[in-house]
Amino acid sequence: MSRKIIPYNSNLKELARRLRNDSTLGEVLLWNELKSKQMLGYDFHRQKPLLNYIVDFYCAELNLVIEVDGRYHFNDEKSLSDNLRDDELSKYDLTILRFTEQEVRKDMVNVLRAIEYYILDRQERRAQ
């Protein structure tokens, strides 16, 4: 099964590089758990341009986007733009898992458990 190429705005590459160097504590902590194929052997990328967006974490093999939302994501305007972005990304068969910055900082065990659950459930569905 070939992987679908997701287009991206090449103008976002430099911004993505800056975001990688200026990550939140939650993003750094989660990256330390996802990098180097530590999550069940899957390769994740961080601050990855997809379409006209930059997603926090992306695994092409799983069609999975993981977002760590800071406080600014909880106002109505940002919520609306997050929903629009999620809708556009889901047109490419991407699943978006969202966690708050606080969840990642204070409850990493359950954040990792939720990601593992998604992966194991996906593997099980493929096997059927």
C-alpha positions as CSV (number, residue, x, y, z in Angstrom):
1,M,0.0,0.0,0.0
2,S,1.6,3.3,-1.1
3,R,1.4,6.3,1.2
4,K,-0.5,9.3,0.0
5,I,1.7,12.4,-0.4
6,I,0.2,15.3,1.5
7,P,1.1,18.7,-0.1
8,Y,2.5,21.5,1.9
9,N,3.2,25.2,1.6
10,S,7.0,25.3,1.2
11,N,7.0,28.8,2.6
12,L,6.3,27.3,6.0
13,K,9.6,25.4,6.2
14,E,11.6,28.2,7.8
15,L,8.8,28.9,10.3
16,A,8.7,25.2,11.2
17,R,12.4,25.2,11.8
18,R,12.0,28.2,14.1
19,L,9.1,26.5,16.0
20,R,11.3,23.4,16.5
21,N,13.9,25.6,18.2
22,D,11.3,27.4,20.2
23,S,9.1,24.5,21.5
24,T,6.9,24.7,24.6
25,L,7.9,22.5,27.5
26,G,5.0,20.1,26.8
27,E,6.2,19.7,23.2
28,V,9.8,19.0,24.3
29,L,8.6,16.5,26.9
30,L,6.4,14.7,24.4
31,W,9.1,14.8,21.7
32,N,11.5,13.1,24.1
33,E,9.0,10.2,24.2
34,L,8.3,10.0,20.5
35,K,11.7,10.6,18.9
36,S,14.0,7.9,17.6
37,K,11.0,5.5,17.0
38,Q,10.5,5.0,20.7
39,M,6.7,4.8,20.3
40,L,6.2,1.2,19.2
41,G,8.8,1.6,16.4
42,Y,7.0,4.4,14.6
43,D,8.8,7.4,13.1
44,F,7.4,10.8,14.2
45,H,8.4,14.2,12.9
46,R,7.9,17.5,14.8
47,Q,6.7,20.8,13.6
48,K,5.9,19.3,10.2
49,P,4.3,21.5,7.4
50,L,1.1,19.8,6.0
51,L,-1.1,21.7,3.6
52,N,-1.0,25.4,4.9
53,Y,-0.4,24.4,8.5
54,I,2.4,23.3,10.8
55,V,1.4,20.3,13.0
56,D,3.2,19.6,16.2
57,F,3.9,15.9,15.6
58,Y,3.3,13.8,12.5
59,C,3.6,10.1,11.7
60,A,3.1,9.4,8.0
61,E,2.9,5.6,8.5
62,L,0.0,6.0,10.9
63,N,-1.7,9.0,9.2
64,L,-1.5,10.5,12.7
65,V,-1.2,14.2,13.8
66,I,-0.6,15.0,17.5
67,E,-1.2,18.5,18.7
68,V,-0.2,19.9,22.1
69,D,-2.6,22.8,22.7
70,G,-1.5,25.7,24.9
71,R,-3.9,28.2,26.6
72,Y,-4.4,30.2,23.4
73,H,-6.3,27.3,21.8
74,F,-9.2,27.7,24.2
75,N,-10.7,30.9,23.0
76,D,-13.6,30.7,20.5
77,E,-11.7,32.1,17.5
78,K,-8.8,29.7,17.9
79,S,-11.2,26.8,18.5
80,L,-12.9,27.6,15.3
81,S,-9.6,27.7,13.3
82,D,-8.5,24.5,15.0
83,N,-11.8,22.8,13.8
84,L,-11.3,24.1,10.3
85,R,-7.7,22.9,10.2
86,D,-8.8,19.5,11.6
87,D,-11.5,19.2,8.9
88,E,-9.0,20.0,6.1
89,L,-6.4,17.6,7.5
90,S,-9.0,14.8,7.9
91,K,-9.7,15.0,4.1
92,Y,-6.3,13.4,3.8
93,D,-7.4,10.5,6.1
94,L,-5.4,12.0,9.0
95,T,-6.4,11.4,12.6
96,I,-5.7,14.3,15.0
97,L,-5.1,13.6,18.6
98,R,-5.2,16.7,20.8
99,F,-3.7,17.1,24.3
100,T,-3.4,20.2,26.4
101,E,0.0,21.5,27.5
102,Q,-1.1,20.7,31.1
103,E,-2.0,17.1,30.2
104,V,1.4,16.5,28.7
105,R,3.2,18.2,31.6
106,K,1.3,16.6,34.4
107,D,-0.1,13.3,33.1
108,M,2.4,12.0,30.5
109,V,1.6,8.4,31.4
110,N,-2.0,8.8,30.2
111,V,-1.0,10.9,27.1
112,L,1.3,8.1,26.0
113,R,-1.3,5.5,26.8
114,A,-3.8,7.3,24.6
115,I,-1.3,7.4,21.7
116,E,-0.5,3.7,22.2
117,Y,-4.2,2.8,22.3
118,Y,-4.7,4.6,19.0
119,I,-1.8,2.8,17.4
120,L,-2.7,-0.7,18.7
121,D,-6.4,-0.2,17.7
122,R,-5.3,0.9,14.2
123,Q,-3.0,-2.2,13.9
124,E,-5.8,-4.5,15.0
125,R,-8.2,-3.0,12.5
126,R,-5.7,-3.5,9.7
127,A,-5.2,-7.1,10.7
128,Q,-8.9,-7.9,10.3
